[in-house]
Amino acid sequence: MTIAQGNVEEIDVRVKTGAWKVQIDTNGPSTLAVSANRVIPGGHFGWHSHPGPSLVIVKSETSTFYRGRSRLHARSAPCRDGLTQ
């Protein structure tokens, strides 16, 4: 379910706080979206892709994410953990 969506012009943001830093640099306009996805235990979204990066927070239980089609690249994320796709 999409909670909010909006368009932004080119993004060029760099933030550094102590040892932590982030950089987001786009080429042209982008669409930003905030979504909430629910999956039943044992469920899945199936193989899919995104037009850009996704920032994910696991709200409850544990989720397993796969990179590529191999289960060798699996990563489990417990509740309150975050990752990027």
C-alpha positions in Angstrom: 0.0 0.0 0.0 1.4 3.4 -1.0 1.2 5.8 1.9 2.6 8.9 0.1 4.2 9.7 -3.2 5.8 12.8 -4.7 8.1 14.1 -7.4 11.3 15.9 -6.7 13.8 17.7 -8.9 17.4 16.5 -9.1 18.7 15.4 -5.7 22.3 16.3 -4.6 22.6 15.7 -0.9 25.6 14.9 1.2 25.5 14.6 5.0 28.3 13.7 7.4 27.9 13.3 11.2 31.0 12.0 12.8 32.0 8.7 11.1 28.5 8.3 9.6 27.8 9.7 6.1 25.2 9.5 3.3 25.1 10.7 -0.2 22.2 10.8 -2.6 22.9 12.1 -6.1 20.3 11.7 -8.9 20.5 12.7 -12.5 17.2 14.4 -13.3 13.8 14.3 -11.5 12.7 11.4 -9.3 9.6 10.0 -7.8 9.8 9.2 -4.1 7.3 6.8 -2.5 6.6 5.6 1.0 4.9 2.2 1.1 3.8 -0.3 3.7 4.0 -4.0 2.7 2.6 -6.9 4.7 3.6 -10.5 4.1 2.0 -13.5 5.9 4.5 -15.9 7.6 6.1 -18.0 4.8 4.8 -15.6 2.1 6.8 -13.8 -0.5 6.7 -11.1 -3.2 8.2 -13.3 -5.8 11.1 -12.2 -8.1 10.8 -8.5 -8.8 13.0 -5.4 -9.3 12.9 -1.7 -8.4 13.6 1.3 -10.6 15.8 2.7 -7.9 17.1 1.9 -4.4 14.7 0.8 -1.6 15.2 1.5 2.1 13.5 -1.2 4.1 12.7 -1.5 7.8 11.4 -4.8 9.2 8.5 -3.8 11.5 7.9 -7.3 13.1 9.1 -10.8 13.0 12.1 -11.6 10.7 12.3 -11.2 6.9 14.7 -12.9 4.5 16.0 -11.1 1.5 17.7 -12.6 -1.6 20.0 -10.9 -4.0 19.9 -12.6 -7.4 18.2 -15.9 -7.9 20.5 -17.9 -5.6 19.6 -18.7 -2.0 23.4 -18.3 -1.3 22.9 -14.6 -1.2 20.2 -14.6 1.5 20.2 -12.1 4.3 17.8 -12.3 7.3 16.7 -9.1 8.9 15.1 -9.2 12.4 12.5 -6.8 13.7 13.6 -3.2 13.7 16.6 -4.0 11.4 17.0 -2.1 8.2 18.6 -2.7 4.8 18.7 -1.5 1.2 17.5 -3.2 -1.9 
